[in-house]
Amino acid sequence: MKHSIKTILTGLALLGSLKAEERPNILFLFSDDHALRTIGAYPGSINQTPNLDRIAKEGALFTHSFNVNSICCPSRAAILSGKHSQANGVIGNSSKWNGSQWVYPRELGKAGYETGLIGKWHLKGNPTNEFQSWEILSGKGGQGSYFNPTFLSPNGETKVNGHSTQIITDKALHWLKKRNRQKPFLLCAQYKVPHIHRLPLPEHMSGYDDYEFPVPETFFDDFSTRSPFVSKTWMALKGMKGHVLNIAPLESELKADPKLRPPFLQEMTRTQRNAWHQAYDPRNTRYRELEKQGKLQGDERNLYVYQRFIKDYVRCIDGLDAQIGRILHFLEKEDLAENTLLVYSSDQGFFTGEHGWAEKRWMYEESFQSPLLMRWPGVIKPGSVIGDLVQNIDLAPTFLQAAGLDVPSTLHGLALQPLFSESGPKEWREEVLYQYFDGGTLQKPGPYNMPRHEGIRNRRYKLISFYEYDAWEFYDLRNDPNELKNLIEDPLMKSRIQWMKQRLLKLKSKFSL
């Protein structure tokens, strides 16, 4: 017998009778721009992340986790509200955040949870009463600095010496130690890493100099079957240069003329700069030698840029993974692991060389997908691999239901709890909706020369509408996982494409409010 989602959720709503001491703590670890291929637990990984992998090994790895809008502010708003961008009002990075709308942390606070946010907030408008306590990165448009960042709290701004990845962990552990132990907690520790400009922790600046990371097979994509504007966006790796790749004057040159020091080095202390120069001066000396020898031309230059980029990206991930290891150790030491729902995710995925890009925003898989790892002892079977279609809007209802609270019918997301059970069949969504609003129009190109677009994806097929251009793309993800062959004109796909266009219209209408 097949159970409906409503039947399953009604049964799970019985969790509402949980006693306070039986409700799980919720620890949400969140990063920025983390590509799936740089997490060891995911297929095709290019690096090792033992602590992140441990969360998956002791819990669940979600292989089809997606965001609703692949850019920082809209993704964060979707998680807080459990709704798509148009409904929560944050359609792009310049959208103002409405903190008075329904958000899950406020509801958990009302239900007796102690709630806190530490790290990257990155919404236009500071927190108000969404969390009971908060300390967020300040400056640089909400990004904050990697080194010696400024934090903003209700008490004002404070500059803290160190690297943001370690500082956020320090603050998270301090919050956990000082919490009210009579209450369950919700803590969101949200990291800047590995967002550009990628500056690793000093202890992770070295390494990988003699190692070449694999180059994505689509690195030299010619975009021959895609819409013509796709190849004209400003996110190609070959366009990267200078400080974005940690290419800067040598220490000896800066001693001779301190005015040459780039801003990111000016933010560092002398000890931090010394560590940076020790790691990067040899690389930059070698870069100059290759330039002088004429060995950085055409494809050779593009491949060199890729290696400079991906090595710093992975170095940043190494630092993040080490800090997550500290958190895992603390949970064990304090006997918190068994009654804590631990979640790791990122606001979106990231192109790490695929199609020659280093960015996000697109509905193509590398950007559309978000990593999702979840550990919940006694509820999630260790080593679970969940392939159902989930989205970041599902986190809010999942957290509510974990706390024994009712999930409002107005939310667009679904509680993930039915996916944790192996007993009996279940119904689940058959497709996910994507909408990117931050692009421009034909008359006025948007950021990164990107077009607005939207689309729908099911387990096998993806349909994308570039509506400003009246252009469509359609992919068979089973036979073309790299999305290289646009089948929009394939007569064999005509009926399926028409059906998905109808589904797109239906979901857009359903999730607009």
Summary of the structure (lengths in Angstrom):
residues: 513
radius of gyration: 22.9
end to end distance: 33.5
largest distance: 78.1
contacts: 1685
relative contact order: 0.18
helix: 39%
strand: 17%
